[in-house]
Amino acid sequence: MSDKIAEENHVIWEIEYCAPPAVLRYCKKCGKKEEYLCSGEFRVNAQQKNLDIWLIYKCNHCNTTWNSAIYSRVSTQKLGADLLKRFYKNDESLAIQYAMDLSLLHRNGVEAKMPEYTIIGEDVSLEKTVNIKIQSKYRLPLKISAILRKKLGITQRELEELISSNRIWSSTGQDIRKCRLSSQETTITISNGTKRN
């Protein structure tokens, strides 16, 4: 979809990730830390009336597998028939949901590598006043400043000048220099040269 200059005062930018985060962990076969990629497949083991469920990752270099624990000793009743069926069928959207869960990856003791992303939405002009809602389906801690630089096509220095001159700010009071898109939605205001009070 080609971007166009926004004519309205309100614009939505949607962050879309090119792939789930790769994880970094030591690979015994490679003898060093390597990237592991989500395979999109689950492993389900039955332990009497309980289940252990993992999301399978593969070393990007040698295909050695590593299992990211999702559930341990969980009852089938607690999961429900529909969710269990999705695990057994390697449901793609379910695999992405867990692969995008950084808290789950951290609980499994691995480091997540931020994936590439695109910003879907209208281009805006710095000559117009506009409110930009930045949102994402997933809670990955992207820097708001990086999103702004990428979409506006400006340098770090140019962004700093806009912030310092009060021509761009977070409508929710966040520090644009430091805040991240971890709360799923952030609203930014760009002024057309008139400083805010």
Secondary structure by P-SEA (a helix, b strand, c coil): cccccccccbbbbbbbbcccbbbbbbbcccccbbbbbcccbbbbbbcccbbbbbbbbbcccccbbbbbbcccccccccccaaaaaaaaaccaaaaaaaaacaaaaaaacccccbbbbbbbbbbbbccbbbbbbbbbcccccccaaaaaaaaacccaaaaaaaaaacccccccccccccccccccbbbbbbbcccccc
